[in-house]
């Protein structure tokens, strides 16, 4: 297990993504012009992660269905939370992830649903890229529309998983976190919500204990759900369920 840094990562909150249709703000227009299709792919992946986070919070009933509304993204209906405090978490989280995606430093992003420090479910997005210095042949670059189709497929499978995971029991201790692991081994907990609707906030008690972000617990082996390939970057989605929950059905990539 990689050792986490002792210092907290400062996450800027000056730009909020109010609409799913907006690109992550950390990818500047001048960078898009310089890197072209590669950054377009990164923007699409960041948008996918944003939609996935909204979707997971909705379909796993971390929050009441009443605070979500239907939108369209990647050509399919998706969920978006309309609570400002939750959107603030998601906005700063996606902004931080986008910055690291641009620099090609992310190894993994984990969305964890847990009670206290006990993980119940984890949705793990793993990132693999070509070795630094290696060039990706032009023929291997995946068109943006193809990447968006792959993102659509991942979201469809993510929604289907809801029927295959056992329900989460409603509890005041139910919460979620987003954990970002960088390639050099550092781990940052970007955001947490303790499910106090209307007064969402970070758990300050964990600030001085980075290891607590890793949530030691008994989980099933991760099951592969879907893969997205952009040319240089590949994104794998795995799902883990706690062994404390009866696991009566299996799921995975086709």
Secondary structure, 3 states (H helix, E strand, C coil): CCCCCCCCCCCCCCCCCCCCCCCCCCCCHHHHHHHCHHHHHHHHHHHHHHHHHHHHHHHCCCCCHHHEEEEEECCEEEEEECCHHHHHHHHHHHHHHHHHHHCCCEEEEEEEEEECCEEEEEEEEEEEECCCCCCCCHHHCCCHHHHHHHHHHHHHHHHHHCCCCCCCCCCCCEEEEEEEEECCCCEEEEEEECCCCCCCCCCHHHCCCHHHHHCCCCECCCEEEEEEECCCEEEEEEEEEECCCCCCCCCCCC
